[in-house]
């Protein structure tokens, strides 16, 4: 019996094998290989960068190894490739053809991530980069497509060439004479800080109150209603607002230091309460809700300049520029001298690709504010950078840095970027280092660390090549 079972099993196996041998074997899909190295702007490799291949519903992801190399074997077809790493703009190749049996090499250079938008002094408050980087400053956003040629005027900024390449002089007139060789501009003066020592005020007010100094948002009172403010010498204007309370503004004398108590009173003013709700909605990114709340506030108080301005900002965020400009005009009909409204108009004109109108608006903002308008200085700097006027950009960014009392680290990044384009290596290093000091965990900290080492090499090379002083 046992022998019969073994024979039957053997016969079945032989028959199955014969049948299988007679069936045609499905051919294996042809494949190809794609590999390359991912570099940062200095030419240093990026470890752990993600490289994603997509084609139809197929998706394959690999990471770069300790040498910055990625390697993938893929079915032969056309893919889109995306390479990305923290602190850098993603790189995309829309049509990457993988040939059967082929081996393709594609090296990738990631540029430092730029932040979209313009410094915004929302309702008088700065919405800039702290740790979370909500709104910030830049001239060029991350591009979704492959970067243009480095020397193209419209190209996103590649701050440094690969270390194997020799730095080419800038084509901008202001960059003909590198300041790294000029002893008149020592690196120690790079960070634009006030030369006078700052004083400190410890404010006591309503918990959660938002505080502005000279129309620049400086923070929020803690659960006990405390907020410490560092002030430069001179007169200042202090403004305090808390939800459900009437806003209060008072002048600070040059001698004002130490403890300061600001008591707020509750309000039943519907227009004021709706305005506060609108401001809160806009700060949380709910611009559609903010627009409706601003309009309700204005229905109850038509001559409400701050509500017109807030509505303009919300409409601008929705790219409804025509209505935003009309709200700015309405704000100025109520308050003829309104520097902040001109700063917002400058940003809108820049969005409309009219740099001259933007500069005119920023200049008007600075005239009305007697020079103290950091949003306007920043916006003017960005326009100058867009037009390759790097000396003017540096001057504008330095003024914005000084007026914001080191509350906006990203300004140092913008300042360094333009100093770098002027080949003022040591000053650029000092500005980048100040950025890291203020935002050690900032969005661009890893990329900035990478840049600093190469800039130091550039500074050393510039010193070696500089002619001896007479």
TAMOCOR-V287501 format. One line per field, one symbol per residue. psi: psi as a letter, one per 30 degrees, with the letter a starting at -180 (. if undefined). burial: I if it has 16 or more other ideal C-beta (glycine too) atoms within 10 Angstrom, else O. A space follows every 10 residues. Layout:
BEGIN
psi->???
burial->???
END
This chain:
BEGIN
psi->eeeeeeeeee eeeeeeeeee efkkkkkkkk llkklakkll ffgkljkgkk jkkkjbfkkk kllkafggkl kkklkjaklk kkkllkflkk kkjejjkjkk gljkkjkkjk lkklklalkk ijgfkkiajb efidkaklfk lkkflkklke gkfgkkkjek lkfflkkkkk fkefgejkff fjffilffge kjlkfkkklk kjkkakkgkk kkkhgkkfak kafggkkkkk klkaklkkkk kkkflkkkkl kklffjlbkk kjkkklkgje eeeeeeeeee eefggieeee eeeeeeefef ieiieeeeee eeeeeefggi eeeeeeeeee efeejejiee eeeeeeeeee fghieeeeee eeeeeeeegh fjieeeeeee eeeeeeggie eeeeeeeeee eefghgfief eeeeeeeeee fghieeeeee eeeeeeefif glfgeeeeee eeeeeeeeee eeeefkkkk.
burial->OOOOOOOOOO OOOOOOOOOO OOOOOOOOOO IIOIIIIIII IIOIIIOOII IIIOOOOOOO OIOIOOOIOI OIOIIOIOIO IIIIIOIIII IIIOOIOIOO OOOOOIOIII IIIIIOIIII IIIIIIIIII OOIOIIIIII OIIOOOIOOO OOOOOIIIII IOOOOOOOOI OOOIIOOIII OOOOIOIOOI IIOOOOOOIO IOIOIIOOII IIIIIIIIIO IOOOIOIOIO IIOOOIOIII IIOOIOIIOO OIOOOOOOOI OIOIOOOOOO IIIIIIIIIO IIIOOOIOII IIIIOIIIOO OOOIIIIIII IIIIIIIOOI IOOIIOIIOI IIOIOOOIII IIIIIIIIII OOOOIOOIIO IIOIIIOIIO OIIIIIIIII IIIIIIOIII IIIIIIIIII IIIIIIIIII IIIIIIIIII IIIIIIIIII IIIIIIOIIO OIIIIIIIOI IIOIIOOIIO OIOOOOOOOO
END
